Amino acid sequence: METSPYTAYDNSQGIKGPPSRFIHGNSKQVTQMKKEASSKHMGLTDDLFPRLQPHIYSWLKTYGKNYLYWNGAQAELVISQAELVISQAELVISEPELVKEVLKNSGKVFVKRKPTDLGSKLLGNGLVAVEGEKWVKQRKLANQVFHGESLKNMTPAMITSVDNASKVERLRSYLEGEKMFNMLNKSTIIVIRNIFATRIPFIRYQVMKSTDLKEAEELEKGIQACVMEIVKKREDKVVIGEELVDECKTFYLAGQDTVNSLLGWTVLLLSIHRDWQEKARREVIEIFGDQNPHPEGIPKLKTLNVHLFKLERFANGVAKATNYNAAAYFPFGLGPRSCVGMAFATTEAKIALSMILQRYTMTLSPAYVHRPVLLISLRPQHGIHVILESQHIHA
């Protein structure tokens, strides 16, 4: 049974899509396709798209660049790969010119996705979730924290963090940070697990809470207690309100998860491509020698920048790689908004990778199993296993 009322209208516009089922829409198909794709062996050089988004990959080939599918009883209109929400329909586009046109009219067209109940448990009312005047106020405060001079002052703390981790031969966070990260990670998994759950229109609230919702509420309490404990250790007299807790969750999730993934995949690539690794190491040693990284030297890391933030085709700049079409590639962006922590994240990653390259040579471990998964960010399902060998610098 096909879902309506969009189907007839969209067929008349030349937009087709997979047959859908009452209530479930295409949700069960998506879940099954993802399950089948994830069960297959994956090589290091295999294409990620059909593995991570098999439904989009398959339906683009079958129905063309514009197609409609149903997430539960909610319509999803697809024109390839960036998301655009209009009422209950979701439009996904990949053509750069169309992306540019959408973002030009962002106030009317590109509206912010409302978080689910479970998503709200994860992000609260932090900068990522809020809108309007509240967002303007919180963004202004965040801009003050992440401007250039503040970043310079944060550099010693970043160096200390990496240095302390390397002394115990473990590239991971402190115990208190790890505890909160684990809780945030569990919350993220719950949110992802429920993305394709069947949604029935007009029935928003349930008489009984689901097991996932109960667990999310417990994790929310644990995260809040952890944030308060960390802040109080540093600031005895600070008054901790919900807003501060939500911002801490936002920046911890956005900063820890994304930079952790970035460094993990970069270390993997450098472990596979030893020539890239040696070239990056030579540059780091040429600029910093055996000293810790410093703010003046970080912008000079041209080779490191290529490996961290660009594929090889980006070595001569974003403009040439995208045929001078800026809408084809804009990392750290979500529609009309850009990430306030972009400079912080890139600086943090460069410092961490520089210090790793100064101290270790990296080789891919035979124990590594290549299985990337999407849990908000792209991450390795079984972790990244590399062999680290200490090295002595002779600058």
PAZAFI-543513 format. One record per residue: residue in one letter; y, x, z of N, C-alpha, C in turn. Coordinates in steps of 0.02 Angstrom, whole numbers, plus 50000, padded with zeros to 5 digits. Each point is the difference from the previous one (the first is absolute). Layout:
<recs>
REC residuo n_yy n_xx n_zz ca_yy ca_xx ca_zz c_yy c_xx c_zz
REC a Y X Z Y X Z Y X Z
...
</recs>
This chain:
<recs>
REC residuo n_yy n_xx n_zz ca_yy ca_xx ca_zz c_yy c_xx c_zz
REC m 49940 50042 50000 50060 49958 50000 50062 50044 50000
REC e 50044 49994 49949 50059 50041 49996 50055 49972 50044
REC t 50041 50048 50028 50054 49980 50043 50061 49983 49959
REC s 50040 49953 50023 50062 49977 49968 50054 50002 50053
REC p 50064 49991 49985 50031 49976 49939 50022 50054 49952
REC y 49996 50064 50018 50027 50053 49959 49961 50009 49935
REC t 49935 49985 50000 49957 50021 49945 50022 49972 49933
REC a 50012 49935 49995 50018 49970 49937 50066 50029 49974
REC y 50049 50008 50045 50065 50027 49979 49993 50071 49974
REC d 49963 50041 50037 49993 50070 49980 49959 50008 49937
REC n 49951 49957 49990 49962 50002 49937 50047 49985 49941
REC s 50047 49954 50010 50047 49983 49947 50047 50058 49985
REC q 50009 50045 50050 50043 50059 49990 49960 50060 49975
REC g 49936 49990 49988 49958 50055 49977 49973 50044 50056
REC i 50007 49977 50062 49974 50038 50057 49933 49971 50020
REC k 49948 50041 49995 49933 49977 50017 49976 50037 50062
REC g 49938 49987 50019 49973 50034 50059 49929 49979 50013
REC p 49967 50030 50049 49931 49983 50016 49994 49930 50028
REC p 49945 49965 49986 49988 49934 50030 49999 50005 50076
REC s 50030 49951 50033 50004 50004 50074 49962 49942 50031
REC r 49984 50008 50064 49963 49949 50038 50045 49965 50049
REC f 49984 49937 50013 50039 49961 50048 49999 50034 50069
REC i 50056 50001 50032 50011 50031 50066 49999 50076 49996
REC h 49944 50029 49975 49994 50073 50000 50040 50033 49945
REC g 50017 49963 49946 50034 50032 49944 49957 50055 49971
REC n 50028 50060 49994 49961 50058 49975 49984 50050 50056
REC s 50012 49980 50062 49992 50046 50057 49930 50028 50005
REC k 49949 49956 49992 49931 50024 50005 49983 50049 49944
REC q 50027 49986 49940 49989 50046 49944 50029 50069 50015
REC v 50061 50000 50026 50034 50063 50015 49960 50039 50052
REC t 49978 49966 50052 49961 50032 50053 49936 50030 49972
REC q 49965 49961 49958 49937 50024 49971 50010 50059 49953
REC m 50053 49996 49959 50015 50055 49954 50017 50064 50037
REC k 50036 49993 50055 50017 50059 50041 49938 50029 50033
REC k 49957 49956 50023 49938 50022 50032 49956 50038 49951
REC e 49994 49974 49939 49959 50034 49949 50030 50067 49980
REC a 50066 50001 49992 50034 50063 49980 49993 50054 50053
REC s 50006 49979 50063 49998 50049 50055 49930 50027 50013
REC s 49949 49964 49974 49930 50022 50012 49978 50054 49951
REC k 50040 50012 49947 49981 50049 49949 50022 50070 50021
REC h 49962 50049 49977 50018 50070 50012 50066 50016 49965
REC m 50041 50041 50031 50064 50019 49970 50007 50075 49998
REC g 50016 50027 49942 50011 50071 49992 50072 50018 50014
REC l 50013 50064 50010 50068 50023 50017 50051 49985 49945
REC t 49977 49996 49938 50047 49989 49945 49999 49929 49972
REC d 49963 49955 50032 49996 49931 49975 50066 49963 50009
REC d 50012 49952 49955 50060 49959 50003 49999 49955 50062
REC l 50055 50000 50038 50003 49960 50061 50011 49926 49987
REC f 50035 49983 49947 50021 49930 49988 49941 49951 50000
REC p 49948 50011 49959 49944 49952 50001 49961 49999 50065
REC r 50005 50053 50038 49965 50004 50064 50037 49961 50055
REC l 50066 50008 50003 50039 49971 50054 50025 49930 49985
REC q 50015 49986 49937 50024 49934 49980 49959 49975 49941
REC p 49934 49991 50009 49957 49982 49943 50018 49933 49968
REC h 50025 49952 50041 50017 49935 49973 50060 50005 49952
REC i 50051 50037 50021 50059 50008 49956 49980 50039 49938
REC y 49962 50054 50009 49978 50041 49943 49961 49958 49949
REC s 49954 49960 50025 49957 49960 49956 50039 49944 49966
REC w 50041 49964 50039 50034 49941 49973 50057 50020 49953
REC l 50031 50058 50010 50050 50023 49952 49968 50011 49932
REC k 49939 50028 49999 49965 50012 49937 49977 49935 49968
REC t 49981 49951 50042 49973 49937 49974 50055 49951 49979
REC y 50052 49994 50041 50051 49948 49988 50068 50026 49978
REC g 50006 50065 49993 50063 50028 49978 50047 50017 50057
REC k 50059 50025 49983 50047 50024 50050 50027 49945 50046
REC n 50002 49939 49975 50022 49943 50041 49941 49954 50014
REC y 49984 49991 50064 49947 49953 50015 50011 49970 50069
REC l 49967 49944 50012 50007 49964 50063 49933 49999 50037
REC y 50001 50015 50063 49940 49989 50041 50021 49972 50067
REC w 49950 49976 50038 50014 49964 50062 49972 50036 50061
REC n 50044 50013 50046 49980 50031 50064 49992 49943 50049
REC g 49938 49975 50007 49990 49938 50038 50030 49944 49960
REC a 50039 49958 50033 50033 49944 49965 50070 50019 49979
REC q 50016 50065 50001 50067 50023 49982 49997 50035 49933
REC a 50046 49983 49956 50000 50028 49933 50025 50072 50000
REC e 49969 50042 49958 50022 50069 49992 50007 50012 49925
REC l 50061 50011 49978 50014 50013 49929 50006 50075 49991
REC v 49959 50028 49954 49997 50072 49994 50025 50022 49932
REC i 50047 50048 50000 50020 50035 49939 49994 50074 50014
REC s 49949 50023 50024 49976 50066 50018 50015 50021 50070
REC q 50043 50050 50018 49990 50028 50067 50054 50001 50052
REC a 50059 49977 49998 50044 49997 50059 50003 49927 50020
REC e 50013 49983 50060 49993 49932 50023 50068 49964 50004
REC l 50000 49939 49979 50060 49959 50001 49981 49930 50024
REC v 50031 49977 50054 49981 49936 50028 50051 49947 49981
REC i 49978 49946 49968 50044 49944 49984 49967 49938 50029
REC s 50030 49971 50051 49969 49945 50036 49931 50022 50023
REC q 49947 49965 49976 49933 50020 50020 49965 50041 49945
REC a 50033 50010 49944 49969 50038 49947 50020 50074 50006
REC e 49953 50044 49985 50014 50072 50003 49994 50030 49930
REC l 50053 50033 49980 50003 50030 49934 49994 50076 50007
REC v 49953 50030 49964 49990 50072 50003 50016 50030 49932
REC i 50046 50048 49998 50022 50028 49936 49993 50075 49999
REC s 49990 50028 49939 49995 50073 49994 50045 50028 49945
REC e 50028 49959 49958 50043 50025 49947 50067 50022 50029
REC p 50019 50064 49992 50060 50027 50031 50064 49960 49986
REC e 50008 49978 49939 50061 49962 49983 50002 49934 50038
REC l 49942 49968 50008 49997 49937 50036 50012 50012 50075
REC v 49972 50055 50026 50012 50018 50070 50075 50008 50012
REC k 50033 50036 49954 50072 50012 50006 50038 49934 50000
REC e 49980 49954 49956 50034 49936 49996 49992 49960 50064
REC v 49940 50001 50028 49987 49964 50063 50043 50027 50056
REC l 50002 50067 50006 50037 50031 50055 50075 49992 49992
REC k 50025 49992 49939 50071 49987 49989 50020 49934 50033
REC n 49954 49952 49998 50014 49933 50028 49962 49990 50065
REC s 49996 50053 50040 49956 50000 50059 50018 49945 50050
REC g 50065 49985 50007 50019 49950 50050 49972 49932 49985
REC k 49993 49984 49936 49977 49933 49981 49925 49999 49984
REC v 49974 50055 49976 49932 50001 49974 49951 50035 50046
REC f 50016 50061 50021 49953 50040 50039 50010 49985 50074
REC v 49966 49949 50024 50008 49981 50071 49947 50035 50041
REC k 50017 50010 50064 49955 50038 50044 49939 49957 50019
REC r 49943 50031 49998 49938 49966 50020 50001 49986 50075
REC k 49985 49939 50018 49996 49982 50070 49935 50027 50030
REC p 50004 50034 50057 49939 50026 50030 49956 49943 50026
REC t 49935 50010 49998 49953 49952 50029 50004 50004 50076
REC d 49966 49954 50034 49999 50003 50073 49971 50066 50024
REC l 49947 50024 49965 49970 50064 50019 50046 50058 49982
REC g 50036 49994 49944 50047 50052 49981 50057 50006 50049
REC s 50022 49943 50028 50053 50000 50050 49977 50037 50063
REC k 49936 49994 50017 49974 50036 50059 50006 50075 49989
REC l 49991 50021 49937 50001 50071 49983 50070 50028 49999
REC l 50048 49964 49969 50067 50026 49990 50053 49971 50045
REC g 49987 49941 50030 50050 49968 50043 50062 49984 49959
REC n 50059 50011 50030 50064 49989 49966 50036 50066 49987
REC g 49961 50050 49979 50029 50065 49985 50036 49998 49933
REC l 50027 50058 49980 50041 50005 49940 49965 49975 49937
REC v 49935 50011 49994 49963 49979 49941 49997 49924 49993
REC a 49999 49965 50056 49987 49927 49999 50064 49958 49998
REC v 50056 50024 50027 50059 49957 50008 50040 49996 49936
REC e 50045 49951 49998 50043 49989 49942 50071 49984 50022
REC g 50045 49992 49951 50068 49977 50014 50040 50046 50044
REC e 50042 49969 50042 50045 50039 50043 49962 50044 50050
REC k 49943 49976 50022 49960 50039 50048 49976 50064 49966
REC w 49979 49995 49937 49979 50060 49964 50058 50048 49991
REC v 50059 49973 49981 50060 50043 49990 50015 50039 50063
REC k 49998 49967 50057 50015 50032 50064 49949 50055 50016
REC q 49935 49983 49992 49948 50048 50017 49999 50059 49950
REC r 50016 49986 49937 50001 50053 49950 50057 50049 50014
REC k 50057 49975 50021 50056 50044 50017 49982 50048 50057
REC l 49966 49973 50050 49978 50042 50056 49950 50053 49977
REC a 49954 49979 49956 49949 50046 49975 50032 50054 49956
REC n 50051 49982 49961 50034 50049 49958 50030 50057 50041
REC q 50026 49982 50059 50029 50051 50044 49947 50050 50024
REC v 49940 49974 50012 49946 50043 50026 49975 50047 49946
REC f 49998 49977 49937 49967 50038 49947 50048 50035 49952
REC h 50064 50007 50018 50046 50035 49955 49987 50076 50005
REC g 50031 50038 49954 49984 50071 49992 50004 50042 50062
REC e 50054 49994 50039 50009 50042 50059 49947 49985 50053
REC s 49983 49936 50007 49948 49981 50048 49933 50030 49981
REC l 49986 50000 49934 49936 50028 49976 49995 50075 50017
REC k 50056 50035 49992 50000 50072 50018 49983 50009 50073
REC n 50027 49956 50042 49986 50005 50072 49928 49983 50018
REC m 49967 49962 49955 49931 49981 50013 49950 50054 49979
REC t 50022 50047 49959 49955 50051 49973 49961 50037 50054
REC p 50032 50024 50054 49961 50035 50052 49944 49958 50030
REC a 50013 49934 50009 49949 49956 50028 49941 49994 49952
REC m 50015 49996 49934 49946 49996 49950 49958 50064 50002
REC i 50033 50057 50005 49965 50064 50001 49956 50005 50062
REC t 50027 49980 50058 49962 50002 50062 49938 49957 49996
REC s 50007 49941 49969 49944 49954 49993 49943 50031 49959
REC v 50017 50029 49943 49950 50032 49958 49970 50061 50034
REC d 50043 50039 50033 49978 50061 50034 49949 49984 50055
REC n 50015 49950 50040 49955 49981 50055 49933 49975 49973
REC a 50003 49963 49944 49938 49975 49970 49957 50058 49975
REC s 50032 50050 49967 49962 50055 49971 49970 50045 50053
REC k 50031 50002 50059 49973 50044 50053 49932 49977 50025
REC v 49987 49935 49995 49935 49974 50022 49954 49989 49940
REC e 50021 50028 49941 49960 49997 49939 49987 49928 49979
REC r 50046 49954 50015 49991 49930 49980 50066 49976 49972
REC l 49999 49974 49938 50061 49974 49970 50003 49925 50016
REC r 50018 49985 50062 50004 49930 50020 50053 49993 50053
REC s 50016 49937 50019 50054 49987 50046 49981 50014 50072
REC y 50049 49999 50044 49986 50006 50071 49959 49939 50023
REC l 49970 50006 50059 49956 49948 50025 50034 49933 50005
REC e 50061 49999 50028 50035 49936 50009 50018 49969 49932
REC g 50020 50042 49952 50016 49975 49934 49938 49976 49963
REC e 49945 50036 50010 49937 49982 49967 49975 49932 50024
REC k 50009 49987 50065 49979 49937 50028 50036 49942 49966
REC m 50067 50007 49993 50038 49946 49968 49983 49995 49926
REC f 49991 50057 49967 49983 49999 49930 49934 49964 49988
REC n 49951 50011 50043 49935 49967 49994 50008 49924 50006
REC m 50043 49978 50047 50011 49928 50008 50035 49971 49938
REC l 50050 50036 49974 50035 49978 49940 49952 49998 49941
REC n 49955 50048 49997 49951 50003 49946 49953 49940 50002
REC k 49977 49982 50060 49957 49942 50008 50038 49936 49979
REC s 50064 49996 50019 50040 49941 49981 50007 49996 49925
REC t 50011 50057 49967 50006 50002 49927 49936 49975 49967
REC i 49943 50022 50025 49936 49978 49971 49991 49925 50006
REC i 50021 49971 50057 49995 49928 50010 50044 49963 49949
REC v 50061 50025 49989 50046 49969 49952 49970 50002 49930
REC i 49975 50059 49979 49970 50007 49934 49940 49955 49992
REC r 49960 49995 50052 49938 49960 49998 50016 49926 49987
REC n 50059 49978 50019 50017 49929 49994 50045 49984 49941
REC i 50017 50051 49959 50044 49988 49943 49971 49948 49952
REC f 49935 50005 49987 49969 49954 49953 49961 49944 50034
REC a 50017 49988 50064 49972 49941 50033 50027 49937 49968
REC t 49960 49948 49997 50022 49938 49969 50057 49968 50039
REC r 50054 49982 49964 50057 49969 50032 50007 49929 49974
REC i 50001 49951 50044 50006 49930 49980 50073 49979 50009
REC p 50032 49975 49946 50070 49980 50006 50010 49949 50055
REC f 50058 50004 50033 50023 49952 50052 49963 50008 50066
REC i 49946 50039 50002 49964 50010 50064 50016 50070 50023
REC r 50053 50008 50038 50023 50066 50021 49969 50021 50066
REC y 49995 49952 50045 49976 50018 50067 49930 49973 50011
REC q 49960 50039 50035 49932 49980 50013 49993 49979 50073
REC v 49953 49955 50012 49989 49977 50069 49973 50057 50042
REC m 49954 50039 49971 49970 50057 50037 50019 50065 49965
REC k 50014 50051 50039 50018 50064 49972 49938 50036 49973
REC s 50009 50034 49944 49944 50039 49972 49988 50062 50043
REC t 49941 50029 49991 49984 50062 50036 50049 50055 49982
REC d 50019 50004 49935 50047 50051 49978 50069 49991 50032
REC l 50022 49937 50005 50066 49987 50031 49999 50019 50074
REC k 49946 49984 50034 49994 50018 50071 50001 50076 50008
REC e 49963 50035 49957 49999 50074 50004 50069 50029 49984
REC a 50034 49970 49950 50066 50024 49982 50049 49992 50057
REC e 49995 49945 50037 50044 49988 50058 49987 50052 50055
REC e 49937 50017 50011 49983 50051 50050 50026 50068 49979
REC l 49993 50016 49935 50025 50063 49975 50076 50004 50005
REC e 50033 49943 49986 50073 49997 50005 50023 50017 50071
REC k 49965 49972 50050 50017 50015 50070 49989 50074 50015
REC g 49945 50027 49975 49985 50071 50012 50051 50046 49968
REC i 50020 49984 49938 50050 50040 49964 50067 49998 50037
REC q 50019 49940 50023 50063 49993 50037 50000 50042 50064
REC a 49944 49998 50036 49995 50039 50062 50003 50075 49985
REC c 49969 50020 49945 49999 50070 49981 50070 50025 49981
REC v 50036 49959 49961 50069 50017 49981 50044 50008 50062
REC m 49995 49952 50045 50041 50001 50061 49985 50062 50042
REC e 49936 50019 50004 49981 50059 50039 50029 50063 49969
REC i 49996 50006 49933 50026 50059 49966 50075 50006 50008
REC v 50036 49943 49990 50073 50001 50005 50022 50016 50071
REC k 49968 49970 50050 50020 50011 50070 49989 50073 50021
REC k 49950 50033 49971 49989 50070 50017 50059 50044 49977
REC r 50033 49977 49946 50055 50039 49972 50068 49978 50025
REC e 50007 49935 50014 50065 49973 50021 49989 49955 50061
REC d 50013 50026 50059 49987 49962 50062 50041 49937 50006
REC k 50063 50003 49977 50046 49945 50013 50008 49951 49942
REC v 49963 50011 49947 50008 49957 49942 49971 49930 50014
REC v 50034 49949 49974 49976 49931 50006 49959 49984 49937
REC i 49937 49984 50009 49955 49989 49943 49993 49926 49986
REC g 50026 49978 49942 49994 49931 49979 49952 49994 49942
REC e 49989 49937 49978 49954 49988 49945 50022 50036 49936
REC e 50067 50003 49989 50026 50031 49940 49981 50073 49996
REC l 50007 50036 50056 49982 50071 50002 49925 50009 49988
REC v 49960 49959 50031 49927 50005 49991 49982 49988 49927
REC d 50031 49949 49968 49985 49984 49930 50020 50058 49954
REC e 50058 50030 50014 50022 50056 49958 49954 50060 50008
REC c 49978 50012 50062 49953 50055 50012 49935 49989 49961
REC k 49975 49937 50000 49939 49984 49963 50012 50012 49925
REC t 50058 49977 49976 50016 50007 49929 50001 50073 49979
REC f 50037 50040 50036 50008 50071 49980 49936 50039 50012
REC y 49962 49981 50051 49937 50035 50011 49951 49985 49945
REC l 49995 49935 49982 49953 49980 49947 50023 50028 49933
REC a 50065 49991 49984 50025 50023 49936 49999 50076 49994
REC g 50017 50034 50055 50004 50073 49997 49933 50035 50009
REC q 49963 49979 50050 49936 50033 50016 49949 49988 49945
REC d 49991 49937 49981 49948 49982 49952 50013 50030 49931
REC t 50062 49993 49976 50014 50023 49932 50000 50076 49994
REC v 50032 50034 50047 50002 50073 49998 49930 50029 50011
REC n 49962 49969 50043 49931 50022 50012 49959 49995 49936
REC s 50007 49943 49964 49964 49992 49936 50024 50050 49949
REC l 50066 50009 49996 50029 50048 49952 49972 50070 50011
REC l 50002 50023 50062 49975 50067 50015 49925 50006 49988
REC g 49963 49947 50016 49928 50001 49989 49982 50009 49927
REC w 50031 49959 49956 49984 50005 49929 50026 50066 49971
REC t 50057 50025 50025 50026 50064 49975 49954 50057 50018
REC v 49975 50000 50062 49953 50051 50022 49936 49996 49958
REC l 49977 49939 49984 49941 49992 49958 50011 50032 49931
REC l 50056 49984 49969 50014 50026 49933 50007 50076 50000
REC l 50034 50026 50051 50008 50073 50004 49933 50035 50015
REC s 49955 49965 50035 49934 50028 50013 49957 50003 49937
REC i 50011 49951 49956 49963 49998 49936 50030 50050 49951
REC h 50067 50000 49995 50035 50043 49952 50028 50061 50036
REC r 49958 50050 50007 50020 50059 50040 50058 50038 49968
REC d 50008 49996 49934 50057 50034 49968 50066 49968 50021
REC w 50001 49932 50006 50060 49966 50025 50014 50022 50072
REC q 49946 50003 50039 50007 50019 50070 50032 50069 50008
REC e 49976 50048 49960 50026 50069 50006 50072 50003 49977
REC k 50016 49963 49947 50070 50000 49976 50047 49971 50053
REC a 49979 49945 50031 50041 49969 50053 50006 50047 50060
REC r 49945 50034 50018 50001 50045 50057 50048 50059 49987
REC r 49998 50028 49940 50044 50056 49984 50073 49980 50007
REC e 50016 49939 49978 50069 49976 50005 50021 49993 50073
REC v 49956 49970 50041 50015 49991 50072 50012 50067 50034
REC i 49957 50049 49986 50006 50066 50032 50062 50036 49974
REC e 50016 49991 49936 50060 50031 49972 50063 49974 50034
REC i 50001 49936 50016 50060 49969 50030 50002 50009 50076
REC f 49943 49990 50033 50000 50000 50074 49966 50062 50030
REC g 49961 50037 49960 49963 50056 50028 49951 49975 50053
REC d 49999 50033 50058 49956 49977 50054 50040 49961 50053
REC q 50061 49981 49982 50042 49961 50046 49990 49925 49988
REC n 50018 49961 50050 49996 49927 49992 50049 49976 49947
REC p 49984 49945 49966 50047 49972 49951 50067 49983 50031
REC h 50053 50003 49960 50067 49984 50023 50035 49955 49949
REC p 50050 49961 50021 50031 49951 49955 50029 50030 49936
REC e 50025 50062 50004 50031 50031 49941 49948 50016 49946
REC g 49939 50015 50021 49949 50019 49952 49961 49943 49969
REC i 49999 49943 50034 49959 49944 49977 50018 49976 49930
REC p 50065 49993 49982 50017 49978 49932 49978 50050 49945
REC k 49985 50061 50019 49980 50051 49951 49926 49996 49981
REC l 49963 49957 50034 49927 49995 49989 49985 49959 49937
REC k 50013 50029 49942 49992 49963 49937 49926 49987 49984
REC t 49958 50050 50007 49929 49992 49986 49968 49950 50048
REC l 50017 50007 50063 49973 49955 50051 50020 49928 49986
REC n 50061 49990 49975 50025 49934 49985 49958 49967 49945
REC v 49981 50040 49950 49958 49973 49946 49933 49976 50027
REC h 49968 50040 50043 49934 49982 50025 50003 49943 50049
REC l 50054 49996 50039 50004 49948 50051 50016 49932 49970
REC f 50050 49998 49955 50028 49935 49982 49993 49982 49926
REC k 49974 50045 49959 49996 49985 49929 49934 50026 49973
REC l 49974 49965 49951 49942 50026 49964 50025 50056 49954
REC e 49954 50034 49967 50019 50058 49960 50050 49981 49945
REC r 49994 49940 49974 50046 49979 49947 50072 49992 50026
REC f 50009 49999 50067 50066 49993 50029 50032 50069 50014
REC a 49968 50054 49978 50024 50067 50017 50070 50013 49972
REC n 50018 49967 49945 50066 50010 49970 50048 49943 50017
REC g 49983 49963 50052 50046 49948 50023 49975 49930 49984
REC v 50025 49952 50038 49980 49930 49991 50023 49972 49933
REC a 50062 50018 49980 50029 49973 49939 49956 50014 49939
REC k 49978 50062 49992 49959 50018 49943 49931 49968 50004
REC a 49973 49996 50060 49933 49971 50009 49999 49926 49984
REC t 50055 49966 50010 50004 49928 49989 50039 49982 49938
REC n 50011 50049 49956 50039 49989 49939 50069 49971 50016
REC y 50029 50026 50054 50068 49983 50022 50007 49926 50018
REC n 49945 49970 50022 50002 49930 50023 49988 50000 50075
REC a 50054 49994 50039 49995 50006 50073 49957 49945 50030
REC a 49995 49942 49967 49962 49944 50028 49925 50012 49996
REC a 49978 50052 49965 49928 50013 49993 49971 50035 50062
REC y 50044 50029 50041 49975 50038 50057 50054 50003 50053
REC f 49990 49964 50055 50049 50004 50055 49963 49998 50067
REC p 49975 50057 50022 49965 50003 50065 50049 49986 50056
REC f 49974 49984 50058 50040 49983 50059 50044 49939 49988
REC g 49978 49956 49955 50038 49940 49987 49957 49938 50003
REC l 50030 49944 50019 49966 49935 49998 50051 49951 49974
REC g 50003 49995 49933 50051 49958 49970 50068 50030 50008
REC p 50050 49960 50021 50069 50025 50004 50011 50047 50060
REC r 49954 50004 50046 50009 50042 50060 49965 50067 49991
REC s 50030 50051 50028 49968 50066 50001 49985 50018 50072
REC c 49951 50043 50010 49978 50018 50067 50052 50043 50035
REC v 50022 49979 50059 50051 50036 50037 49973 50067 50025
REC g 49934 50006 50007 49970 50061 50025 49975 50047 49946
REC m 50023 49991 49938 49974 50041 49944 50012 50074 50013
REC a 50062 50019 50015 50016 50071 50011 49961 50028 50060
REC f 49993 49959 50052 49963 50021 50059 49927 50014 49982
REC a 49970 49953 49963 49929 50007 49982 49987 50060 49956
REC t 50043 50010 49949 49990 50057 49955 50011 50066 50036
REC t 50049 50003 50044 50012 50061 50038 49942 50015 50046
REC e 49976 49948 50035 49943 50007 50046 49938 50026 49963
REC a 49987 49971 49941 49941 50019 49962 50005 50072 49975
REC k 50060 50019 49976 50009 50069 49976 49992 50051 50055
REC i 50027 49984 50060 49993 50046 50056 49926 50007 50019
REC a 49965 49944 50006 49930 50001 50019 49958 50039 49950
REC l 50010 49986 49935 49960 50034 49949 50017 50075 49996
REC s 50064 50016 50009 50020 50071 50000 49964 50038 50055
REC m 49999 49971 50060 49969 50033 50057 49924 50005 49993
REC i 49970 49949 49968 49928 50003 49986 49985 50056 49951
REC l 50040 50005 49946 49989 50052 49950 50012 50070 50028
REC q 50047 50006 50047 50011 50065 50033 49940 50022 50040
REC r 49965 49953 50030 49947 50016 50049 49929 49998 49972
REC y 49989 49959 49948 49931 49988 49978 49992 50003 49924
REC t 49940 50017 49979 49978 49986 49931 49953 49940 50005
REC m 50000 49958 49949 49964 49936 50003 49948 49996 49943
REC t 49940 49980 50018 49947 49989 49951 49968 49932 50014
REC l 49984 49964 49947 49969 49934 50008 49930 50007 50030
REC s 49986 49961 50052 49935 50003 50033 49947 49963 49959
REC p 49939 50025 49998 49945 49963 49967 49987 49932 50033
REC a 50024 49991 50062 49988 49936 50035 50048 49945 49977
REC y 50051 50017 49961 50050 49950 49980 49970 49948 49952
REC v 50012 49937 50016 49980 49944 49957 50063 49966 49975
REC h 50009 49999 49934 50062 49974 49970 49997 49924 49997
REC r 50036 49967 50044 50001 49927 50002 50069 49975 50022
REC p 50050 50001 49955 50066 49975 50018 49999 49924 50010
REC v 50037 49976 50049 50005 49928 50013 50073 49982 50011
REC l 50017 49937 49985 50068 49976 50012 50003 49962 50066
REC l 50034 50029 50048 50014 49965 50063 50075 50008 50011
REC i 50039 49961 49964 50072 50004 49993 50018 50063 49959
REC s 49982 50060 50026 50007 50060 49960 49931 50022 49976
REC l 49999 50046 49952 49937 50027 49975 49974 50052 50049
REC r 49939 49991 50024 49973 50047 50049 49926 50013 49987
REC p 49974 50056 50024 49928 50015 49991 49958 49963 50051
REC q 49952 49962 49977 49959 49959 50045 49962 50042 50051
REC h 49976 50058 49979 49960 50042 50045 50038 50063 50021
REC g 50065 50000 49992 50039 50059 50018 49996 50053 49945
REC i 50040 50052 50007 49999 50056 49952 49972 50061 50036
REC h 49946 50027 49974 49966 50057 50031 50017 50063 49961
REC v 50035 50046 50032 50014 50064 49970 49981 50056 50048
REC i 49987 50058 49973 49985 50059 50041 50064 50042 50004
REC l 50024 50012 50061 50060 50040 50011 49981 50070 50023
REC e 50029 50050 49969 49990 50069 50021 50067 50030 50018
REC s 50005 50027 50060 50063 50030 50023 50017 50060 49956
REC q 50065 50007 49988 50021 50059 49962 50060 50031 50034
REC h 50008 50065 49990 50055 50037 50029 50051 50015 49946
REC i 50063 49985 50016 50054 50010 49951 50026 50071 50004
REC h 50008 50030 49942 50033 50066 49996 50061 49991 49956
REC a 50055 49981 50031 50060 49984 49962 50035 50063 49978
</recs>
